[in-house]
Amino acid sequence: MKNPYMRKIILLSCIAVLLCVYIVQLALSRKTGIKSLPLEAEIDSIAIQTASTEVRLSLKDGTWFVSRGEGQTEYEAAQGIVDNLVADVKDMKLLATAARSAGSDSARYGLDDAGKIVVTACSASNPVRTLHVGKATSTGSQNYVQLDGDNAVYIVGTALRRDFDKQCDDLRSKSIYSLGDGEKIEKVSCTVYPAEEAAGPDGESGKAESFSFVREEAPATAGSDEGGDSMSVSKAVWKLQSGSPADGKETDSDKVASWVSSLTPLSASEWLSDNASVPADYKLASELSFTAGGKDYQMKLYRGKEGEEDSYIMSCSTTPYLFKAASYVAARYTKTLADLCK
């Protein structure tokens, strides 16, 4: 008889302890003083200013653009990064008040004229929130900030300094092209030029190799679905349209299909300046073009050196600007027929 009573007493005691813990936690959470300042207005432009630079973001027809200041060239922005900045502005959470005023301690908080980042968010050309972003706190994940003309210095639970300490190129989209749903590459042509180090023993460089493939639908073949019912399956095949493999080899349609699929999407690793030209010591490595969705795309790849490392610069018909490409991207544009044979 004693054991059942003892178990009940223990159970009730545990419940009482847990209730006390919950009450204490609830009381402490109310004392944290966290204040949320949601912004309902739809932001359509953001200006980011430091003592020496300016970056402007603007929303046009659902797409964000970035420039180096008012009246400067606009580039498509990286939408995901901008979405994060908009969320930072709209979902402010003040964790605590660090000081009633920055006063003579403005440099301590990174809020002096030389150190602060001024973020002005607008809706329909009207400012709806202004942030003076200072230093990150010792945690690294929080930030000192002043907002909307308030002299007080607050601590916010977001690394605003990390997010807004950006230049134009940091916010610029690196996408060169991508194909939409249903857009398939129908034809591809490539010319690969030999590298200088590929010269023969007599010092003569090898010859450029040109080839092209066209996509064709193969006749439907019999197959079965999971239920065992028969069904017809069609498969695209790639036919060599021009070019001749060495040693009488045959091209491998599956290898070609894999290579073609690797050509999209294309992204830059870094943008060159707007008026940049290909350096004289960079040599043409390949020219590639393809047709997809009724549109033609043309790319040129140039090979050079940065120190001891290979470096690649590309041009593309989808943008007037030159850009750098990673070595693994360059490898896709220097395939030879030998790489695509059985």
PyMOL commands that set and color helices and strands:
alter all, ss='L'
color gray80, all
select helices_A, chain A and resi 2-31+79-90+103-105+160-164+168-171+196-198+246-248+253-261+327-332+337-340
alter helices_A, ss='H'
color red, helices_A
select strands_A, chain A and resi 35-38+45-49+54-60+63-67+75-76+91-99+117-123+126-136+143-147+153-156+175-177+185-192+209-217+221-224+230-233+236-242+266-267+270-271+283-292+295-306+309-316+319-325
alter strands_A, ss='S'
color yellow, strands_A
deselect
rebuild
show_as cartoon
